[in-house]
Amino acid sequence: MNCLARPALPFAAAAQTALLLSCGGGGTASGPAPITVAVTPATSTVYAGESEALSAMLDDPAQKGVTWTLTPASGAGTLTQPTPASVTYAAPPTEPADDVTVTITATSVSDPTRNAVATVTVPAPPVVPTTLRVLYRVRYSDADRMTSVEAAERNAYPFDGEIYYVPHQPGGERVSLNRYVNAALTDHADGSSPPAGYTLEQTLGYPWAQASRPGIDVLSEALNPSTGDHALVAPSESLSGYTVSSLGVYGYPRLVNSAEVILGLSAGGVTVESNKAAGGVTWRWFWNGMQFENHFAYGSQIQAAFYFGTSATLNPTEAGNGYYPAGVDAGRGSPTVRFENQGTTQITRAVPLNWDPALFGGDLDHPVIWDSLILGKDLTLNFNSMGPVARYTTHLTLPDATLGTLAIPTGYLRGNLNRFWTYDAQSKKLTEVTGRVPNGCGNDSGFGFNTNYGGVIISDTTLAYAMGVYGVGIGQGGSVNYYSLGSYPCGSSDTSESVYNFNVWAAVRGNNTPFPAGESTYNTYIITESLPNVTALMDDLHRGGVR
């Protein structure tokens, strides 16, 4: 669902044009010319869960084609859809601990001594994320609030909500968090050691022993002295009649049963609402009585998403993770580490979850977090007193320099905004491209656009309501490599804010581009007005020389 809405992420185009001629055997001075075989691409990088098509070129009068073999034959992916001229390599579904190199050999049917070899690398993650457990709280009985990590218990008992995320596996700086039960089986308690009269029932997870990374907070346990009930509590809640004490271990606090914790800001005729439960991303955007945004699933808002290397699956996502087709109800939000307004600027930061946790063996109860990364925004309304122009500064913090691609940001709009436009502010050329934006349901296809100064716009049918994103190309001192548009009317004809029917714009930096270690920032400008006024305000930004 976290569609970057780009033209199929045109990664590694250079690698796809590489060619290796690797022929076995030697020729002689007489007789027919030896058969030659070549495979393209000759070298490539394929991330876990992804695939690569390879082609054979053969100088063979008999035109019998080639056979394909993979080395090693097991544990390193598979070859699918083989033909005498092509094959598809599918990498293993989960990330390897270390880089894996495989060879794919095309061997001539006419002369098996003739072959060509392609080399594929399946890389380990450049930064290793952490698989988490969700600590839920359920009502085991009217007088026993119990912490659970199991789907069966979550579904069997009345549900209080999500309380914390903690690591799934033991490791450095981590300690066991256990659930204990009293002898009468009337109360459950949590901690690293049992209260008097309680015995171990199960290990819940492995929280950190210290506050060693952004966004984590101490876990707290509450005790009701009247009933003897112990209950794990989030920092945001207070249980009547309970006294709270620290457990001395750390995890990411959640917001119990709150799907929305909203921070609003208004200026220049625009009101924005960001949601702390979803990494602090922009959740709603209002102008002139219209709410523009869709938030069907985590990652389907106005938000940032990073892609390591050429991978569409190594994907830290500001809002959180998700699963098709159930939307927010089948996902988890990213922890928020900053969530405040300063004047007309809204500031949010999140520790991003990977969009698809299954890549690392995770699932709904085991989100995967990039705990050394930060994604977020500084959103300034009424930029330069320009009314409905907002400067959107994307913040990215990386532990090490790496190659990647960053949405700065991407915006998911409601289905009633369904006409698509490109705008070049240098030439003042507005082009409707509605007929050229493909239906992306099931294939994530999109429409790409490049300009030095300008951007893309999505409007309603009347042109009275439009949202555009303006930027400046990196060659001109700006932040943007390209823009994209996508259409996903996949689940409903309903155009309300929380259904699977949305249209997408994106401003994108990178295509396997270098990003520095530490914090870096990238500016774009979001404009809501009528279509003619959006383009006029883009002209003003161009004349003003903003970057």
N, C-alpha and C positions, 0 to 999 in steps of 0.2 A: 504494500500500500504506500510505502514511502517512495512514490514515484518522483524521481528528480525531474521528470517531464522534460527530458532532453532527447535529441535524436539518437536514441539507443546507445547513449554514452559512447561516442566514437573513440574509445580508448585504443591506444597502441596501434594506430594506423601504420606507423612506420614499420613496426615489427611484422605486421601482416603482409607487407610487400617484400620482406626479406626472402632470399632464395639461396638454397644450398645445393650444389651439385656434388654428390658423394657417390662415385661409381666404383663398383668392385671389378677386379679382373683387368687384364691388359689387352691391348689391341695387337694385331699383326699387320704386316705390310700388304697382305693379300686377303681376299675373301670379303664378305659383306662387312660394312661398318658395324662396330659393336653397338648394342642397344645401350642407350643412356637413360637414366632415371633421375628425376629431381622431385623434391617435395617442398611445398610452400604452405605456411611459413616454416622456415628451417629452425628457428629458435623462437620461443614464446614463453610467456608467463601466464599460467592459468590458475586462478585462485580456487580454493576449495568450494565445491558446489557449483562451479561454472564449467563451461565446455568450450572447445575450440575446434573449428572445422579445418581439415587439412586436405590438400589436393596434390595429386601426383601428375607430373608431366613426363611423357614417355616418348622417346624416339624409337619406335618399334613398328616395322612394316606390317607385322601380323596383328598389331593393335589388340593384344590379348589383355592388356592392363596389368595390374599389380595385385599382390596380396599384402595384407597389413598384419604386423605383429607388434606387441607392446612388451617392453622390458622395464622393470620386472613385471611378470605376468599376473601377480596378485598383490593386492594391498596398495596399489598406486594408481587406481582409477581403472577405467574400462574404455574399450573401443566400441563404438556403436555406429549403426547405419553404414557398414562398409560397402563400397562398390569398387569396381576395377579402377576407378579414378579418384575416389575420395573416401574419407572416413571422418568421424567425429570423435575427439577425445573428451571424455567426461572425467573431471578430477574427482577425487574422493569427496564425500559429502561433508566431512568435518576437517577442521584445520589440523595440519601436522604440527608436531612439536618442533621440528626442524625442517628446513627446506628439503623437498624431495625432487630428485631429477629423474625423469623417465625418458626413454627413447622410443620412437615410433618408426618402424622400418617398413618401407615400401619395396617389395621384391618383385622383379619382373616375372610374369608367368612364363613368357617365352624363353627366358634365360635366367634361371634362379641365381646365377653368379652375379647378376647386376642388381644393385639396390641403391636406395638413398635413405638417409636417416634424418629425422627431425628430433630436436631436443626440447623438451618441455619442463619447465620448473614450476612446481607447486610450492609457493613460499609459505613459510610460517608467518604468523602475524608480525608486523614490524613492532607492534606494542602488544603485549599479552593482556587481554581483558580478564575480568574476574567473573566467574559464574556465581550467582547469588541464590539464596533461598528467601522466599517471602515468609515472614513470620505473621501469620494470621491470628486473630483472636476469635474464638467461638464460645458459645454458651453450652458447656457440657451439662450443666444443670442450672436452675435458677440461682443457685448460690455458688456456682463455680465457673468463673471465666478462665478458659484454658487456651494456652498458646499451641498452635498447630502449624505444621508445614506440609500436611498431607491433603491432597484433593478430596479423598474420601471423607475425612473429618470435616473439611470445609463445607462439603455438601450435605453432611449428615446432621449437623447441629446448627442452631441459629447463629448467624454470622454477624460479628461486630465490625470487622474490617481488617485492613492491612495496617500493621503496626511498625515494622522495620523490614529492611533488607539486610541480610548478613551473608558472608561468604558461605558457599556450599561445601568447600573442602578445607581441611586443616592446612596450615602453612605458617610461614614466618610471621611473627607478631600477632598470631591468632590463638584464641583459646576456645575451649568447648563451652557451648551454652546448652544446658540440659533441661529437660522437663522432669520434675519429680512429682510423686503422688503420695498422699498420706495413707496410713494403714486402713482407714475406713473407706478409702476411695471416694472421698467427698470433696477433695480439693487438690488442685494442681498448682505447683509453684515452679518458678524458673530461676536459673542461676548456674554458677560454676561449681557450687557445692550445695548439698541438700540442707534445707532447714531441719531442725530436730524432729524426728518422727516421720520423715519423708524418705522414700527410696527412689532410685533412678528408674524412669520409665523409658525415656529415649533422648538421644542427642538432637537438638533442634538446628544447630548450625555452628559456625566457627567465627564469631565476631572478633574484631580487632581488640587487642589489649590496650592500645593507646589511640589517641586522636591524631592519627598519622596521615590523613589525607583529607582533601576538601569535602565538605558536605556531611561528614559523619558526626554523630552525636552519641552521648552516653545513653545506654539502654536503662530504662527505669522500671521497677516493679512496685506495684501498689498493694497495700494490705488493708483490708477492712477488719478492724479489730472486733467488730460486733459479730461478724459471720465467720471470720477466719479465712476469708477468700483472698488468694493472691491473684494478681492480674498484671500482665505486661501492659504498659501504657506508653503512648506516644507523647512527645513533648507538647503537642497541640491540644491535648485533652486533659480533662479533670473529672475524675469519678467521685461522685458525692459519697462521703463517708469513708473514703480511702486515704491513707497516708502513703506518700511516695518516697522511695529511696533508690539510690543508684545501685546498679548491678556491677559497675566498674568495668564494663566492656562497651564496645562501640559498633554502631551500624548506621545505615541510612534511615532516618526517620520517615515514616509515611504519614498519611493524613486520615487514617482510620477508614471511614466510609464516605469521605468527601471526594466526589468526582470533580468538583470545581471549588477552588479557593481563588477568588478573583481580585486582581489589582487593576483599578481603572485609572485612566488619565484622559483629560480633554483639553484641547487647544486648537485654534485655527479651524473650528468647525468640525473637527474629527474627534471621535472618542474611541479609545482602544481599551480592551480588557485582556489581560494576560492571566494565565492559569498556573498557580503554583503546583497543582497536582500533576501537571504535564510539563515539567521542566521550566516553567515560567514562560512558555511560548505565547505569542499573541493568539488569542482564542477567538476574539471577536473584533471587528473593525466597522465602525459606524460613520456614515456621512450622509447628511441630508435625509435622515429617516431610514436609510437602507443599511442593513447588516450584510456585509460582503462575504465573510469567511465561511468556509466549511470546516468542521472538525469531526468528521466521521470516525477517524482513528488517530491514535498517537502518531505524529509525523505528518498528519494531513491538516496543517495549519499554516500560518506564516512563521517559518522557522528555518534554522540552519541544519544542514546534514553534511557530514564529511565522508569521503570515500578514500580509503587507503589505496595507493598505487593505482592499478587499473581495475580494482575490484568493485563490483556493484553490491557485494555482500558484506565486506568489511566496512560497516556503515554505522558509525556513531551518529545517533539521531537525537537532536535536542529535546524533542517532546517525549520520546519513549519508544517502546516496541509494539508490535501488533501482529494479529493473525487475521487472515481472510476467512470468512466475510463478516465477522461479528463486530468489527470496529473497536471502540474504546473498551467495551465490556470484555474483549478478548486480548487485552494488552496491559502493559504496566507503564506507568509514567516514570520519566527520569527524575532523579533527586534534584531539587533546586537548592542552590547555595547562595544566591543573592536575588532579592525580590523587593524593589523599592522604586519610588519616584523621587527625583531631584528636579524641582522646577517643572519644566515642560519635557523632561527626559525621563523615560522609563528604563530602568536598568535591571536586567535579569541574567543569571548565569545558571548553568546546569551541568551536572556530571552525566554524560549521555549514555543511554543504553544502546546496545547493538540492535538494529531494527529487527533482524531475524536471529533469535537466540539459538535456534536449532543448529546453526553453523558450528556452534561450540558445545553441542549436546544439551542445550537448554530447552526450556518450554515455558508454558504459562506460569508455572510455579518456580521456575529457575531462570529469571532474566539474567542477561550478561551485560556487565557494565565496564566501560572504558574508564577506570578509576584514576588514570593519570591525565585525562583530557578534560577540558572545559569548553563548552559551547554556550554562546549567549548573544545578547544584543544590548546596545544603547539606542533607544528609539526616541528621537527628538521631534515632537510635533510642532507645527507652525514654524518650520525651519526658515530662518532669515525673514520672518514675518510674511511668509508666502502662503498663509492660510492652509489649504489642504495638502501641502507638501510636507512630508515627513522624511527626515534623514534616518536611514536604517544602517547602523554600524554593527556588522557581524564581528564577534570576538571569538577567536580560536586560540586555545592554549594546548601545545603539544609538548611531550617530554623530550622529544628528539626531532631533529629535522627529518622530513620525509617527503615523498612524492604523493600527490593525491589530487582530489577534486573537491570543491566546497561550494555548496549552494549558499548564496549571499544576499537574500535568502531565496527560498521557494515559497510560493503563495497558493493555497488551495481555496478556490472561490466557489460559491454556491452555483448550482446548475442553471439558475436563471440568468447568469452572466455567461453568455455562450457565443459571443462574436469575438473573433481574434484579430489582432492588428499588430503590425510592426511599424516603428517610427524611427526615421533617421533625422536627427535634429540639425545636422549640417546642411542637408539638402531640403529639409522640411518636407520629406516624403512620407506620407501615411499610406500604408498598403493593407487592405483587408486580406487575411489569409485563412479565413474560416474554412473554406473548402479544401485547404491544404493541411489542416491539422487532423491527423487520423484519429479514429476511435482507438483509444489505448487499452480498452478492457481486455485483460488476458495477455497482453503483449508489451505493455509499457512503451509503445512507440510514441514519438512526438515530432515536433517541428522545430528546427533550429534556425537561429538568426544571428548575424554578426553586424555590428556597427561600431564606429569609434565613439560616437556620441548619440545616445538615444536609448531605445529599449523596446519593450513589448507591452501590449495593453489588452485587457479583456473587458468587454462592455456588455450591457444588456441589448436587447433587440432595438430599443428606441434610441440608443446612444446617450440617454440622459444620465445614466450611471455607468461609470467606467473606473477601473483601477489599472494604473500603469506602473512599471518599475523602470526607472531611468538610471543609467550608469555611464561611465567613461571607460574606454578600452585600456588595457594595461600598457599598450604602446604609447598612450597619450597621458600616462601618469595616473590612470584610474585603477579600478579593481576588477573589471569584468573581462572575461575571455569571450563568452557568448551567452545568448539568451535562448530560452526554449519555451514552447507552449504545448500543452497536452489536454486531452479531453477524455473524461472517464464517466460517461452516463451509464454506469454499470448495473446499479441495483434497483433503481426506481425512477419514475418520472417526477416524483416529489423533489422539489428544489430547496427544501428547508436545510438548516445548517448541519444536521447530524446524520444525513443519509448518504448512501454510496452513489452519489451523483454530483460530481464536481469537475471544475475546469482549473487548469494549473498554469501558472507562469513561473519562471525561474530565471534569476541572474546567476551565472556560474563563473567561478574562478577556477581555472586549472583544467587540465586534461593530462593527468599524470605530471603535474607541475610541482616544482619545489615549494615547500612550506617550511618556515624556520621553526627551530625550537623556541619554546616560550610563547608569549602572547603576541598575536598579530591581529590587525583590524582591517576591515574592508567596507567601503562605503557604497551604498546605493540609495535611491530616493523613491519612495512610494507616494503616488499621487492618486487621490480620489476626487473626481469631478465628472462633468459631462465629457464625452470624448473630445469635442473641440477644445475644451479648456484644459484637459490633460495634455494635449499636444502643445498648447500655448505655454503651459507651465514648464514643459520640457524645453521649449525654446528659451524660456527665461533662465533655466538652469544652465543651458549651454552658453548663453550670452554672459552669464555671471561667472563662468569659468570654474564651476564647482568640480571637485574630484571626489 
